[in-house]
Amino acid sequence: MPFAMLMDTAIDYPEIREQVTRLCAGFPGSYWRDLEARSAYPEAFVKALTESGYLAALIPEAFGGAGLPLRAAAVILETIHARGCSAAACHAQMYTMGTLLRHGSPSQKKRYLPAIAEGELRLQAFGVTEPDSGSDTLSLRTRAVRDGDHFVVTGQKIWTSRARYSDLLLLLVRTTPLEDCKKRSDGLTVLLVDLREAEGQGLEIRPIETMINHQTTELFIDGLKVPAENVIGEVGRGFRYILDGMNAERILLAGEALGDGRYFIERAVDYAKERKVFGRPIGQNQGIQFPLARARVHLDAADLVARQAAASFDAGEPCGPAANSAKLLTSEAAWAAAEACFQTFGGFAFAKDYDIERKWRECRLFQTAPVSTNMVLAYIAQTVLGLPRAY
Ligand SMILES: Cc1cc2nc3c(=O)[nH]c(=O)nc-3n(C[C@H](O)[C@H](O)[C@H](O)COP(=O)(O)OP(=O)(O)OC[C@H]3O[C@@H](n4cnc5c(N)ncnc54)[C@H](O)[C@@H]3O)c2cc1C
């Protein structure tokens, strides 16, 4: 295949790209700047995405969704980010819904999925991370004890994003104490918590101020009662269900990182052609050109790996190494593009009206969440290279 064709990475799902681009045109930089100044949630943007059906892209048609492959969902998120918008306020609905879809009971699916597809219910929050366990998920200490037809939950979560704007929360809890489990991954259970009933009844949600407008929170849980019928799948097998969703999450967020990278390159190239200093466009200087050209090459290469990961996922093949590689490569390529763009804009990169500093701050997150670069490297070292576990 000629090199040009191999590198022609922007051609699949052209209708989706075009329609999402049109939708995003209604949400310019001024919309996002205003939200951030007020630490506000992008209600209008999420409503538009929901009404257009994009947030239900992965919900099967039988439950009212579009039943599209994961690759199509990644293209939706990539386009949103490439157009200067952010899907962070609602992207989790795409992959948390997968846990319910794959492991929920028929009655749970019937009750929740059509309502999520319709936009009547939001499932945008998932609580896994805890203050003391961090990346070591299996050490989590939030405990759920069965009491008749309920579980009673006590513990704490951190970085539970969107909890104040979601109706439902997927909560990973320990139902069997670690010392009674054969394996550390046993004894964890996924509960579907109805936040509308839970808040004030054993659940307190406190926002965390961050360097980006992300609506992330801490959850303080003390005696929260969750009906036993809200267990997803089997009690004690929750970690496997969460793991199942992680590859999808990594591939989808790789799409967002790619979109950010494409945004930075497009903005920087336009600016480098227009901005004249010393009597010529700054883009004529190789000091400006080369970082942008290098970032573009790295983005295209990362894009190919992300497509490979999505293709494996959609074919039902094992895709852990590809999904993790895609996440690592896209987050680093996007960050290189962010840096090159920031430098291209000179002092104007710092001016809020240009949106570069906002996107630059937002883009940094991909190297930390949903999984940090070190943890991806540890995974590749162990599973691909067969090196001994580092922890
Ligand atoms: C804005 C934001 C939103 C988030 N949203 C959610 C959410 O909705 N739901 C949720 O459950 N979580 C969420 N998270 C949590 C996120 O997934 C974690 O921050 C992330 O997994 C890392 O955990 P930690 O911050 O405790 O870092 P730590 O685990 O304390 O790690 C700190 C550093 O040490 C490194 N490190 C740790 N152990 C090792 C090792 N063995 N080898 C090499 N390096 C190591 C890590 O890679 C990292 O760089 C969010 C985080 C942020 C910042």
The ligand as a Tripos MOL2 file, in Angstrom:
@<TRIPOS>MOLECULE
LIG
   53    58     1     0     0
SMALL
NO_CHARGES

@<TRIPOS>ATOM
      1 C1         -9.9990   14.6550   36.3760 C.3       1 LIG1
      2 C2        -10.0370   13.2210   36.7930 C.ar      1 LIG1
      3 C3        -11.2000   12.4790   36.5750 C.ar      1 LIG1
      4 C4        -11.2830   11.1470   36.9950 C.ar      1 LIG1
      5 N1        -12.4740   10.4710   36.8640 N.ar      1 LIG1
      6 C5        -12.6140    9.2510   37.4580 C.ar      1 LIG1
      7 C6        -13.8980    8.6180   37.5250 C.ar      1 LIG1
      8 O1        -14.8930    9.1260   36.9890 O.2       1 LIG1
      9 N2        -14.0140    7.4480   38.1990 N.ar      1 LIG1
     10 C7        -12.9410    6.8550   38.8150 C.ar      1 LIG1
     11 O2        -13.1130    5.7850   39.4160 O.2       1 LIG1
     12 N3        -11.7010    7.4250   38.7500 N.ar      1 LIG1
     13 C8        -11.5240    8.6080   38.1030 C.ar      1 LIG1
     14 N4        -10.2720    9.2240   38.0750 N.ar      1 LIG1
     15 C9         -9.1630    8.5740   38.7510 C.3       1 LIG1
     16 C10        -8.0320    8.1890   37.8620 C.3       1 LIG1
     17 O3         -8.3690    7.0170   37.1620 O.3       1 LIG1
     18 C11        -6.8140    8.0430   38.8130 C.3       1 LIG1
     19 O4         -6.4010    9.3540   39.1640 O.3       1 LIG1
     20 C12        -5.7290    7.3270   38.2200 C.3       1 LIG1
     21 O5         -6.1070    6.0020   37.9750 O.3       1 LIG1
     22 C13        -4.4730    7.3260   39.1300 C.3       1 LIG1
     23 O6         -4.7630    7.1280   40.4960 O.3       1 LIG1
     24 P1         -4.1350    8.1510   41.5860 P.3       1 LIG1
     25 O7         -4.4890    9.5210   41.1780 O.co2     1 LIG1
     26 O8         -4.5330    7.7470   42.9640 O.co2     1 LIG1
     27 O9         -2.5810    7.9680   41.4350 O.3       1 LIG1
     28 P2         -1.6240    6.9560   42.2190 P.3       1 LIG1
     29 O10        -2.1170    5.5670   42.1260 O.co2     1 LIG1
     30 O11        -1.3570    7.5050   43.5830 O.co2     1 LIG1
     31 O12        -0.3000    7.0790   41.3470 O.3       1 LIG1
     32 C14         0.5190    8.2600   41.3690 C.3       1 LIG1
     33 C15         1.6470    8.0700   40.3610 C.3       1 LIG1
     34 O13         2.4490    6.9480   40.7110 O.3       1 LIG1
     35 C16         2.5070    6.0310   39.6250 C.3       1 LIG1
     36 N5          2.5640    4.6550   40.1310 N.ar      1 LIG1
     37 C17         1.7830    4.1000   41.0910 C.ar      1 LIG1
     38 N6          2.1250    2.7930   41.2640 N.ar      1 LIG1
     39 C18         3.1100    2.5170   40.3650 C.ar      1 LIG1
     40 C19         3.8550    1.3370   40.0000 C.ar      1 LIG1
     41 N7          3.6470    0.1740   40.6180 N.pl3     1 LIG1
     42 N8          4.7760    1.4310   39.0160 N.ar      1 LIG1
     43 C20         5.0030    2.6140   38.3870 C.ar      1 LIG1
     44 N9          4.3360    3.7600   38.6830 N.ar      1 LIG1
     45 C21         3.3860    3.7220   39.6470 C.ar      1 LIG1
     46 C22         1.2560    6.2730   38.8200 C.3       1 LIG1
     47 O14         1.3930    5.8430   37.4830 O.3       1 LIG1
     48 C23         1.1050    7.7910   38.9410 C.3       1 LIG1
     49 O15         1.9020    8.4310   37.9770 O.3       1 LIG1
     50 C24       -10.1570   10.5340   37.6040 C.ar      1 LIG1
     51 C25        -8.9610   11.2870   37.7980 C.ar      1 LIG1
     52 C26        -8.9040   12.5910   37.4010 C.ar      1 LIG1
     53 C27        -7.6360   13.3710   37.6630 C.3       1 LIG1
@<TRIPOS>BOND
     1     1     2 1
     2     2     3 ar
     3     2    52 ar
     4     3     4 ar
     5     4     5 ar
     6     4    50 ar
     7     5     6 ar
     8     6     7 ar
     9     6    13 1
    10     7     8 2
    11     7     9 ar
    12     9    10 ar
    13    10    11 2
    14    10    12 ar
    15    12    13 ar
    16    13    14 ar
    17    14    15 1
    18    14    50 ar
    19    15    16 1
    20    16    17 1
    21    16    18 1
    22    18    19 1
    23    18    20 1
    24    20    21 1
    25    20    22 1
    26    22    23 1
    27    23    24 1
    28    24    25 2
    29    24    26 1
    30    24    27 1
    31    27    28 1
    32    28    29 2
    33    28    30 1
    34    28    31 1
    35    31    32 1
    36    32    33 1
    37    33    34 1
    38    33    48 1
    39    34    35 1
    40    35    36 1
    41    35    46 1
    42    36    37 ar
    43    36    45 ar
    44    37    38 ar
    45    38    39 ar
    46    39    40 ar
    47    39    45 ar
    48    40    41 1
    49    40    42 ar
    50    42    43 ar
    51    43    44 ar
    52    44    45 ar
    53    46    47 1
    54    46    48 1
    55    48    49 1
    56    50    51 ar
    57    51    52 ar
    58    52    53 1
@<TRIPOS>SUBSTRUCTURE
     1 LIG1         1 GROUP 0 **** ****
